[in-house]
Amino acid sequence: MADAAKRNSVAGNKAQVATPKSATPTPDTGIGFIEALETAIGARVSITTTAPTAQTYEGTLFTADPTLSLVAINTRPQHQGTQTGDYRILPFSRIDKFVVLSAPSNAGLASALPPIAPVDHKFLEQRERKRIEELKAEKQHKNKDVSAEGQAIYDALRRVNVPVRWHHTQIIAHEAVIIKEPYDVADCSAAAGKQDVLNRTKKVLEGERRKLRERQDSQRKNATPTGPRKGG
């Protein structure tokens, strides 16, 4: 009789592993409870918190942290196809009842990690080649033999979608207009029959040079130091 009572007492203690009633479980119960949680990671579970504000949460057990004594459960329904979740963080001490509704496909801590998609090497190679071509093309638009102002004018024409390229120190616009140093409106020329594109280029160049001068004047004005104020 005494042995039977002892066995029943031990069995009763083990039954409390998944449903701890005490906010401060015994060491054996605590270890068993944590092991039960770790085994259930990735499973659909139901967790009921303790009174007086008892609530029941159903969802996927995301993780169980024995160091912080916390669990994270994703309560977003499985049928909602989205990568984002609706997570609830609960301390071990607030868990009154813990039930596994459906077993995880891969039990254990590994199931808490998000799946790693296969690497598309072909896509990465294509992106790398594209970036190399972009860098090569960008390098062709830089001319180390011209002044900073000349390069600024060239870049300004590019920004307003004027097709330009360098030919030595000359800017070729629309493959028809030649702009020589110092890259002013008077320095533009084109072959006979290209007067329309020449006039359009001159108009754009005049506007961009005006913007450049205004920007430079503003920078000089802001950089001009002011003397110490007189008086108190």
PyRosetta script that sets phi, psi and omega in degrees:
from pyrosetta import init, pose_from_sequence

init()
pose = pose_from_sequence("MADAAKRNSVAGNKAQVATPKSATPTPDTGIGFIEALETAIGARVSITTTAPTAQTYEGTLFTADPTLSLVAINTRPQHQGTQTGDYRILPFSRIDKFVVLSAPSNAGLASALPPIAPVDHKFLEQRERKRIEELKAEKQHKNKDVSAEGQAIYDALRRVNVPVRWHHTQIIAHEAVIIKEPYDVADCSAAAGKQDVLNRTKKVLEGERRKLRERQDSQRKNATPTGPRKGG")
pose.set_psi(1, -43.9)
pose.set_omega(1, 179.8)
pose.set_phi(2, -63.6)
pose.set_psi(2, -40.8)
pose.set_omega(2, 179.5)
pose.set_phi(3, -65.2)
pose.set_psi(3, -40.0)
pose.set_omega(3, 179.9)
pose.set_phi(4, -64.6)
pose.set_psi(4, -40.9)
pose.set_omega(4, 178.8)
pose.set_phi(5, -64.6)
pose.set_psi(5, -38.4)
pose.set_omega(5, 179.8)
pose.set_phi(6, -65.3)
pose.set_psi(6, -41.9)
pose.set_omega(6, 179.3)
pose.set_phi(7, -64.0)
pose.set_psi(7, -41.1)
pose.set_omega(7, 178.7)
pose.set_phi(8, -63.4)
pose.set_psi(8, -37.9)
pose.set_omega(8, 179.5)
pose.set_phi(9, -64.7)
pose.set_psi(9, -43.8)
pose.set_omega(9, 178.9)
pose.set_phi(10, -64.3)
pose.set_psi(10, -44.0)
pose.set_omega(10, 179.3)
pose.set_phi(11, -61.6)
pose.set_psi(11, -37.5)
pose.set_omega(11, 178.8)
pose.set_phi(12, -64.1)
pose.set_psi(12, -39.7)
pose.set_omega(12, 178.4)
pose.set_phi(13, -64.6)
pose.set_psi(13, -41.1)
pose.set_omega(13, -179.6)
pose.set_phi(14, -66.0)
pose.set_psi(14, -32.5)
pose.set_omega(14, -178.6)
pose.set_phi(15, -65.3)
pose.set_psi(15, -19.2)
pose.set_omega(15, -177.8)
pose.set_phi(16, -87.5)
pose.set_psi(16, -0.3)
pose.set_omega(16, -176.9)
pose.set_phi(17, -60.1)
pose.set_psi(17, -48.0)
pose.set_omega(17, -176.9)
pose.set_phi(18, -85.3)
pose.set_psi(18, -13.3)
pose.set_omega(18, -179.3)
pose.set_phi(19, -134.0)
pose.set_psi(19, 69.8)
pose.set_omega(19, -176.9)
pose.set_phi(20, -67.4)
pose.set_psi(20, 134.3)
pose.set_omega(20, 178.4)
pose.set_phi(21, -99.1)
pose.set_psi(21, -17.5)
pose.set_omega(21, -176.0)
pose.set_phi(22, -99.5)
pose.set_psi(22, 138.2)
pose.set_omega(22, 177.5)
pose.set_phi(23, -68.7)
pose.set_psi(23, -22.4)
pose.set_omega(23, 178.6)
pose.set_phi(24, -125.4)
pose.set_psi(24, 84.6)
pose.set_omega(24, -175.2)
pose.set_phi(25, -70.0)
pose.set_psi(25, 160.7)
pose.set_omega(25, 175.8)
pose.set_phi(26, -68.2)
pose.set_psi(26, 160.0)
pose.set_omega(26, -179.2)
pose.set_phi(27, -54.7)
pose.set_psi(27, -43.1)
pose.set_omega(27, -179.5)
pose.set_phi(28, -63.6)
pose.set_psi(28, -46.7)
pose.set_omega(28, 179.4)
pose.set_phi(29, -63.7)
pose.set_psi(29, -40.4)
pose.set_omega(29, -179.8)
pose.set_phi(30, -62.5)
pose.set_psi(30, -45.1)
pose.set_omega(30, 179.7)
pose.set_phi(31, -64.4)
pose.set_psi(31, -42.7)
pose.set_omega(31, 178.8)
pose.set_phi(32, -64.1)
pose.set_psi(32, -37.8)
pose.set_omega(32, 179.2)
pose.set_phi(33, -64.2)
pose.set_psi(33, -44.5)
pose.set_omega(33, 179.7)
pose.set_phi(34, -63.9)
pose.set_psi(34, -42.5)
pose.set_omega(34, 178.2)
pose.set_phi(35, -61.7)
pose.set_psi(35, -39.2)
pose.set_omega(35, 178.2)
pose.set_phi(36, -63.7)
pose.set_psi(36, -40.5)
pose.set_omega(36, 178.6)
pose.set_phi(37, -65.4)
pose.set_psi(37, -45.6)
pose.set_omega(37, -178.9)
pose.set_phi(38, -62.6)
pose.set_psi(38, -36.4)
pose.set_omega(38, 177.9)
pose.set_phi(39, -67.6)
pose.set_psi(39, -30.0)
pose.set_omega(39, -176.0)
pose.set_phi(40, -89.5)
pose.set_psi(40, 0.7)
pose.set_omega(40, -179.6)
pose.set_phi(41, -59.7)
pose.set_psi(41, 129.1)
pose.set_omega(41, -176.6)
pose.set_phi(42, 93.9)
pose.set_psi(42, -9.0)
pose.set_omega(42, -179.7)
pose.set_phi(43, -88.6)
pose.set_psi(43, 159.6)
pose.set_omega(43, 171.1)
pose.set_phi(44, -81.1)
pose.set_psi(44, 124.6)
pose.set_omega(44, -174.5)
pose.set_phi(45, -131.6)
pose.set_psi(45, 164.8)
pose.set_omega(45, 172.6)
pose.set_phi(46, -124.9)
pose.set_psi(46, 124.2)
pose.set_omega(46, -179.6)
pose.set_phi(47, -121.7)
pose.set_psi(47, 123.8)
pose.set_omega(47, 177.1)
pose.set_phi(48, -109.3)
pose.set_psi(48, 130.4)
pose.set_omega(48, -178.5)
pose.set_phi(49, -87.3)
pose.set_psi(49, 167.5)
pose.set_omega(49, -176.9)
pose.set_phi(50, -77.4)
pose.set_psi(50, 160.6)
pose.set_omega(50, 174.9)
pose.set_phi(51, -69.2)
pose.set_psi(51, 161.1)
pose.set_omega(51, 9.1)
pose.set_phi(52, -88.1)
pose.set_psi(52, -7.0)
pose.set_omega(52, -179.5)
pose.set_phi(53, -110.5)
pose.set_psi(53, 58.4)
pose.set_omega(53, -176.5)
pose.set_phi(54, -68.9)
pose.set_psi(54, 133.4)
pose.set_omega(54, 175.9)
pose.set_phi(55, -140.4)
pose.set_psi(55, 153.0)
pose.set_omega(55, 178.3)
pose.set_phi(56, -114.9)
pose.set_psi(56, 127.8)
pose.set_omega(56, 178.9)
pose.set_phi(57, -115.8)
pose.set_psi(57, 131.3)
pose.set_omega(57, 175.2)
pose.set_phi(58, -117.2)
pose.set_psi(58, 136.1)
pose.set_omega(58, 179.7)
pose.set_phi(59, 171.8)
pose.set_psi(59, -162.6)
pose.set_omega(59, -179.7)
pose.set_phi(60, -95.9)
pose.set_psi(60, 126.9)
pose.set_omega(60, 178.3)
pose.set_phi(61, -71.7)
pose.set_psi(61, 112.5)
pose.set_omega(61, -175.2)
pose.set_phi(62, -81.9)
pose.set_psi(62, -47.0)
pose.set_omega(62, 179.1)
pose.set_phi(63, -162.1)
pose.set_psi(63, 163.1)
pose.set_omega(63, 174.2)
pose.set_phi(64, -135.1)
pose.set_psi(64, 120.7)
pose.set_omega(64, -175.6)
pose.set_phi(65, -107.1)
pose.set_psi(65, 105.8)
pose.set_omega(65, -179.5)
pose.set_phi(66, -70.4)
pose.set_psi(66, -22.2)
pose.set_omega(66, 179.7)
pose.set_phi(67, -71.4)
pose.set_psi(67, -46.9)
pose.set_omega(67, 179.4)
pose.set_phi(68, -89.8)
pose.set_psi(68, -7.9)
pose.set_omega(68, -178.1)
pose.set_phi(69, 57.6)
pose.set_psi(69, 49.8)
pose.set_omega(69, -178.9)
pose.set_phi(70, -133.3)
pose.set_psi(70, 152.0)
pose.set_omega(70, 169.9)
pose.set_phi(71, -122.1)
pose.set_psi(71, 152.0)
pose.set_omega(71, 175.2)
pose.set_phi(72, -122.6)
pose.set_psi(72, 127.6)
pose.set_omega(72, -178.9)
pose.set_phi(73, -125.1)
pose.set_psi(73, 132.3)
pose.set_omega(73, 178.4)
pose.set_phi(74, -93.7)
pose.set_psi(74, 108.9)
pose.set_omega(74, -174.9)
pose.set_phi(75, -89.8)
pose.set_psi(75, 2.4)
pose.set_omega(75, 178.3)
pose.set_phi(76, -69.7)
pose.set_psi(76, 133.9)
pose.set_omega(76, -179.3)
pose.set_phi(77, -58.9)
pose.set_psi(77, 146.0)
pose.set_omega(77, -177.2)
pose.set_phi(78, -66.2)
pose.set_psi(78, -30.4)
pose.set_omega(78, -175.3)
pose.set_phi(79, -73.2)
pose.set_psi(79, -12.2)
pose.set_omega(79, 178.2)
pose.set_phi(80, -83.2)
pose.set_psi(80, 107.5)
pose.set_omega(80, -175.8)
pose.set_phi(81, -76.0)
pose.set_psi(81, 83.2)
pose.set_omega(81, 178.8)
pose.set_phi(82, -145.6)
pose.set_psi(82, 150.1)
pose.set_omega(82, -179.6)
pose.set_phi(83, -81.7)
pose.set_psi(83, -21.0)
pose.set_omega(83, 180.0)
pose.set_phi(84, -80.7)
pose.set_psi(84, 153.6)
pose.set_omega(84, -179.2)
pose.set_phi(85, -127.0)
pose.set_psi(85, 171.2)
pose.set_omega(85, 175.9)
pose.set_phi(86, -117.1)
pose.set_psi(86, 94.1)
pose.set_omega(86, -169.1)
pose.set_phi(87, -95.9)
pose.set_psi(87, 142.3)
pose.set_omega(87, 174.0)
pose.set_phi(88, -119.9)
pose.set_psi(88, 132.1)
pose.set_omega(88, 177.6)
pose.set_phi(89, -105.0)
pose.set_psi(89, 123.8)
pose.set_omega(89, -176.9)
pose.set_phi(90, -128.7)
pose.set_psi(90, 133.4)
pose.set_omega(90, 174.6)
pose.set_phi(91, -74.6)
pose.set_psi(91, 149.9)
pose.set_omega(91, 178.6)
pose.set_phi(92, -53.9)
pose.set_psi(92, -39.9)
pose.set_omega(92, -174.4)
pose.set_phi(93, -66.2)
pose.set_psi(93, -16.1)
pose.set_omega(93, -179.1)
pose.set_phi(94, -94.8)
pose.set_psi(94, -2.4)
pose.set_omega(94, -177.7)
pose.set_phi(95, -86.8)
pose.set_psi(95, 119.9)
pose.set_omega(95, 178.7)
pose.set_phi(96, -99.3)
pose.set_psi(96, -34.8)
pose.set_omega(96, -178.0)
pose.set_phi(97, -144.7)
pose.set_psi(97, 136.9)
pose.set_omega(97, -176.8)
pose.set_phi(98, -135.5)
pose.set_psi(98, 117.5)
pose.set_omega(98, -175.8)
pose.set_phi(99, -129.3)
pose.set_psi(99, 132.5)
pose.set_omega(99, 174.5)
pose.set_phi(100, -86.1)
pose.set_psi(100, 119.1)
pose.set_omega(100, -178.8)
pose.set_phi(101, -86.2)
pose.set_psi(101, -38.9)
pose.set_omega(101, 176.8)
pose.set_phi(102, -149.7)
pose.set_psi(102, 139.6)
pose.set_omega(102, -174.3)
pose.set_phi(103, -68.5)
pose.set_psi(103, 149.2)
pose.set_omega(103, 176.8)
pose.set_phi(104, -71.1)
pose.set_psi(104, 151.4)
pose.set_omega(104, 177.6)
pose.set_phi(105, -67.7)
pose.set_psi(105, -36.5)
pose.set_omega(105, 175.3)
pose.set_phi(106, -130.4)
pose.set_psi(106, 100.8)
pose.set_omega(106, -174.9)
pose.set_phi(107, -72.0)
pose.set_psi(107, 156.0)
pose.set_omega(107, 174.7)
pose.set_phi(108, 104.5)
pose.set_psi(108, -179.9)
pose.set_omega(108, -175.7)
pose.set_phi(109, -64.5)
pose.set_psi(109, -29.7)
pose.set_omega(109, -176.4)
pose.set_phi(110, -60.9)
pose.set_psi(110, -29.8)
pose.set_omega(110, -178.7)
pose.set_phi(111, -72.2)
pose.set_psi(111, -12.2)
pose.set_omega(111, 178.3)
pose.set_phi(112, -75.6)
pose.set_psi(112, -17.4)
pose.set_omega(112, -178.6)
pose.set_phi(113, -82.1)
pose.set_psi(113, 142.9)
pose.set_omega(113, 177.2)
pose.set_phi(114, -67.9)
pose.set_psi(114, 149.1)
pose.set_omega(114, -180.0)
pose.set_phi(115, -65.4)
pose.set_psi(115, 143.4)
pose.set_omega(115, 179.5)
pose.set_phi(116, -96.7)
pose.set_psi(116, 119.2)
pose.set_omega(116, -179.0)
pose.set_phi(117, -74.0)
pose.set_psi(117, 150.1)
pose.set_omega(117, 177.6)
pose.set_phi(118, -64.9)
pose.set_psi(118, 146.4)
pose.set_omega(118, -179.0)
pose.set_phi(119, -81.6)
pose.set_psi(119, 127.2)
pose.set_omega(119, 178.1)
pose.set_phi(120, -87.5)
pose.set_psi(120, 91.8)
pose.set_omega(120, -176.2)
pose.set_phi(121, -64.8)
pose.set_psi(121, -35.4)
pose.set_omega(121, -179.5)
pose.set_phi(122, -63.4)
pose.set_psi(122, -42.9)
pose.set_omega(122, 178.6)
pose.set_phi(123, -63.6)
pose.set_psi(123, -41.9)
pose.set_omega(123, 180.0)
pose.set_phi(124, -64.6)
pose.set_psi(124, -39.6)
pose.set_omega(124, 178.6)
pose.set_phi(125, -65.5)
pose.set_psi(125, -41.1)
pose.set_omega(125, 178.5)
pose.set_phi(126, -64.0)
pose.set_psi(126, -41.8)
pose.set_omega(126, 179.1)
pose.set_phi(127, -65.6)
pose.set_psi(127, -37.3)
pose.set_omega(127, 178.6)
pose.set_phi(128, -65.6)
pose.set_psi(128, -44.7)
pose.set_omega(128, 178.7)
pose.set_phi(129, -62.5)
pose.set_psi(129, -40.7)
pose.set_omega(129, 179.3)
pose.set_phi(130, -62.6)
pose.set_psi(130, -42.4)
pose.set_omega(130, -179.9)
pose.set_phi(131, -66.3)
pose.set_psi(131, -38.2)
pose.set_omega(131, 177.8)
pose.set_phi(132, -63.0)
pose.set_psi(132, -42.7)
pose.set_omega(132, 178.4)
pose.set_phi(133, -64.1)
pose.set_psi(133, -38.3)
pose.set_omega(133, 178.3)
pose.set_phi(134, -64.0)
pose.set_psi(134, -41.0)
pose.set_omega(134, 179.4)
pose.set_phi(135, -67.0)
pose.set_psi(135, -39.0)
pose.set_omega(135, 177.4)
pose.set_phi(136, -63.9)
pose.set_psi(136, -43.6)
pose.set_omega(136, 179.6)
pose.set_phi(137, -64.7)
pose.set_psi(137, -38.9)
pose.set_omega(137, 179.5)
pose.set_phi(138, -65.4)
pose.set_psi(138, -37.1)
pose.set_omega(138, 179.9)
pose.set_phi(139, -64.8)
pose.set_psi(139, -33.6)
pose.set_omega(139, 179.7)
pose.set_phi(140, -66.7)
pose.set_psi(140, -20.6)
pose.set_omega(140, -179.5)
pose.set_phi(141, -90.0)
pose.set_psi(141, -0.7)
pose.set_omega(141, 177.3)
pose.set_phi(142, -103.6)
pose.set_psi(142, 128.9)
pose.set_omega(142, -177.5)
pose.set_phi(143, -121.2)
pose.set_psi(143, 110.9)
pose.set_omega(143, -178.6)
pose.set_phi(144, -77.0)
pose.set_psi(144, -6.7)
pose.set_omega(144, -177.5)
pose.set_phi(145, -96.6)
pose.set_psi(145, 4.4)
pose.set_omega(145, -179.7)
pose.set_phi(146, -117.2)
pose.set_psi(146, 167.8)
pose.set_omega(146, -179.8)
pose.set_phi(147, -73.4)
pose.set_psi(147, 166.8)
pose.set_omega(147, 177.4)
pose.set_phi(148, -62.8)
pose.set_psi(148, -35.8)
pose.set_omega(148, 178.4)
pose.set_phi(149, -67.2)
pose.set_psi(149, -40.4)
pose.set_omega(149, 178.0)
pose.set_phi(150, -61.4)
pose.set_psi(150, -42.8)
pose.set_omega(150, 178.1)
pose.set_phi(151, -66.5)
pose.set_psi(151, -36.4)
pose.set_omega(151, 178.8)
pose.set_phi(152, -65.2)
pose.set_psi(152, -39.4)
pose.set_omega(152, 177.9)
pose.set_phi(153, -65.3)
pose.set_psi(153, -43.8)
pose.set_omega(153, 178.2)
pose.set_phi(154, -58.9)
pose.set_psi(154, -47.8)
pose.set_omega(154, -179.7)
pose.set_phi(155, -63.9)
pose.set_psi(155, -35.9)
pose.set_omega(155, 179.2)
pose.set_phi(156, -65.4)
pose.set_psi(156, -40.4)
pose.set_omega(156, 177.6)
pose.set_phi(157, -64.8)
pose.set_psi(157, -37.8)
pose.set_omega(157, 177.6)
pose.set_phi(158, -64.2)
pose.set_psi(158, -39.0)
pose.set_omega(158, -177.4)
pose.set_phi(159, -64.1)
pose.set_psi(159, -28.9)
pose.set_omega(159, 179.1)
pose.set_phi(160, -97.7)
pose.set_psi(160, 21.0)
pose.set_omega(160, 171.8)
pose.set_phi(161, 66.3)
pose.set_psi(161, 30.9)
pose.set_omega(161, 170.5)
pose.set_phi(162, -85.9)
pose.set_psi(162, 120.3)
pose.set_omega(162, 179.0)
pose.set_phi(163, -68.1)
pose.set_psi(163, 114.9)
pose.set_omega(163, -176.8)
pose.set_phi(164, -132.8)
pose.set_psi(164, 158.9)
pose.set_omega(164, 173.0)
pose.set_phi(165, -154.3)
pose.set_psi(165, 160.9)
pose.set_omega(165, 178.5)
pose.set_phi(166, -90.7)
pose.set_psi(166, 139.7)
pose.set_omega(166, 167.6)
pose.set_phi(167, -129.8)
pose.set_psi(167, 97.2)
pose.set_omega(167, -169.5)
pose.set_phi(168, 59.0)
pose.set_psi(168, -114.8)
pose.set_omega(168, 178.4)
pose.set_phi(169, -106.1)
pose.set_psi(169, 9.9)
pose.set_omega(169, 179.8)
pose.set_phi(170, -98.7)
pose.set_psi(170, 144.8)
pose.set_omega(170, 174.9)
pose.set_phi(171, -95.9)
pose.set_psi(171, 124.9)
pose.set_omega(171, 176.1)
pose.set_phi(172, -102.8)
pose.set_psi(172, 117.7)
pose.set_omega(172, -179.2)
pose.set_phi(173, -110.8)
pose.set_psi(173, 135.4)
pose.set_omega(173, 178.8)
pose.set_phi(174, 57.2)
pose.set_psi(174, 19.8)
pose.set_omega(174, -177.2)
pose.set_phi(175, 54.8)
pose.set_psi(175, 26.6)
pose.set_omega(175, -177.8)
pose.set_phi(176, -142.3)
pose.set_psi(176, -30.1)
pose.set_omega(176, -174.3)
pose.set_phi(177, -107.2)
pose.set_psi(177, 131.6)
pose.set_omega(177, 177.0)
pose.set_phi(178, -104.4)
pose.set_psi(178, 126.6)
pose.set_omega(178, 178.2)
pose.set_phi(179, -116.9)
pose.set_psi(179, 112.0)
pose.set_omega(179, -178.3)
pose.set_phi(180, -93.0)
pose.set_psi(180, 165.5)
pose.set_omega(180, 175.2)
pose.set_phi(181, -62.0)
pose.set_psi(181, 142.3)
pose.set_omega(181, 6.3)
pose.set_phi(182, -91.1)
pose.set_psi(182, 27.2)
pose.set_omega(182, 171.3)
pose.set_phi(183, 66.5)
pose.set_psi(183, 45.1)
pose.set_omega(183, 175.4)
pose.set_phi(184, -103.7)
pose.set_psi(184, 173.6)
pose.set_omega(184, -178.4)
pose.set_phi(185, -59.2)
pose.set_psi(185, -37.8)
pose.set_omega(185, -179.2)
pose.set_phi(186, -69.3)
pose.set_psi(186, -13.1)
pose.set_omega(186, -177.5)
pose.set_phi(187, -94.6)
pose.set_psi(187, 8.5)
pose.set_omega(187, -179.6)
pose.set_phi(188, -92.7)
pose.set_psi(188, 140.8)
pose.set_omega(188, 177.1)
pose.set_phi(189, -149.3)
pose.set_psi(189, 156.3)
pose.set_omega(189, 179.2)
pose.set_phi(190, -152.7)
pose.set_psi(190, 162.2)
pose.set_omega(190, 179.4)
pose.set_phi(191, -70.8)
pose.set_psi(191, 164.0)
pose.set_omega(191, 178.0)
pose.set_phi(192, -60.6)
pose.set_psi(192, 140.0)
pose.set_omega(192, -178.8)
pose.set_phi(193, 89.1)
pose.set_psi(193, 0.1)
pose.set_omega(193, 179.6)
pose.set_phi(194, -115.2)
pose.set_psi(194, 27.3)
pose.set_omega(194, -175.5)
pose.set_phi(195, -67.1)
pose.set_psi(195, -34.8)
pose.set_omega(195, -179.9)
pose.set_phi(196, -62.6)
pose.set_psi(196, -49.8)
pose.set_omega(196, -179.7)
pose.set_phi(197, -68.8)
pose.set_psi(197, -30.6)
pose.set_omega(197, 176.8)
pose.set_phi(198, -65.2)
pose.set_psi(198, -44.6)
pose.set_omega(198, -179.4)
pose.set_phi(199, -66.0)
pose.set_psi(199, -39.4)
pose.set_omega(199, 178.3)
pose.set_phi(200, -64.3)
pose.set_psi(200, -41.2)
pose.set_omega(200, 179.9)
pose.set_phi(201, -65.3)
pose.set_psi(201, -41.9)
pose.set_omega(201, 178.7)
pose.set_phi(202, -61.1)
pose.set_psi(202, -41.7)
pose.set_omega(202, -178.6)
pose.set_phi(203, -64.1)
pose.set_psi(203, -44.5)
pose.set_omega(203, 178.9)
pose.set_phi(204, -65.5)
pose.set_psi(204, -43.0)
pose.set_omega(204, -179.4)
pose.set_phi(205, -61.8)
pose.set_psi(205, -41.9)
pose.set_omega(205, 179.4)
pose.set_phi(206, -61.3)
pose.set_psi(206, -44.2)
pose.set_omega(206, 179.4)
pose.set_phi(207, -65.2)
pose.set_psi(207, -40.4)
pose.set_omega(207, -179.4)
pose.set_phi(208, -70.4)
pose.set_psi(208, -36.3)
pose.set_omega(208, 176.9)
pose.set_phi(209, -66.3)
pose.set_psi(209, -38.0)
pose.set_omega(209, 178.1)
pose.set_phi(210, -63.4)
pose.set_psi(210, -44.4)
pose.set_omega(210, 177.5)
pose.set_phi(211, -61.4)
pose.set_psi(211, -39.5)
pose.set_omega(211, -179.1)
pose.set_phi(212, -65.6)
pose.set_psi(212, -41.6)
pose.set_omega(212, 178.3)
pose.set_phi(213, -64.6)
pose.set_psi(213, -43.4)
pose.set_omega(213, 179.1)
pose.set_phi(214, -62.1)
pose.set_psi(214, -39.5)
pose.set_omega(214, 179.0)
pose.set_phi(215, -66.3)
pose.set_psi(215, -42.0)
pose.set_omega(215, 179.5)
pose.set_phi(216, -66.6)
pose.set_psi(216, -40.7)
pose.set_omega(216, 178.1)
pose.set_phi(217, -62.5)
pose.set_psi(217, -41.2)
pose.set_omega(217, 179.7)
pose.set_phi(218, -64.8)
pose.set_psi(218, -40.1)
pose.set_omega(218, 178.9)
pose.set_phi(219, -66.1)
pose.set_psi(219, -40.2)
pose.set_omega(219, 178.6)
pose.set_phi(220, -66.3)
pose.set_psi(220, -39.1)
pose.set_omega(220, -179.7)
pose.set_phi(221, -64.9)
pose.set_psi(221, -41.6)
pose.set_omega(221, 179.9)
pose.set_phi(222, -71.0)
pose.set_psi(222, -25.9)
pose.set_omega(222, -178.3)
pose.set_phi(223, -87.9)
pose.set_psi(223, -9.6)
pose.set_omega(223, -178.7)
pose.set_phi(224, -69.9)
pose.set_psi(224, 119.5)
pose.set_omega(224, -179.0)
pose.set_phi(225, -72.3)
pose.set_psi(225, 144.5)
pose.set_omega(225, 176.9)
pose.set_phi(226, -101.9)
pose.set_psi(226, 142.0)
pose.set_omega(226, -179.0)
pose.set_phi(227, -71.4)
pose.set_psi(227, 167.2)
pose.set_omega(227, 179.4)
pose.set_phi(228, -64.7)
pose.set_psi(228, 141.5)
pose.set_omega(228, 179.8)
pose.set_phi(229, -71.4)
pose.set_psi(229, 137.5)
pose.set_omega(229, 179.3)
pose.set_phi(230, -86.9)
pose.set_psi(230, 153.5)
pose.set_omega(230, 178.6)
pose.set_phi(231, 84.5)
pose.set_psi(231, -178.9)
pose.set_omega(231, -179.0)
pose.set_phi(232, -84.9)
pose.dump_pdb("model.pdb")
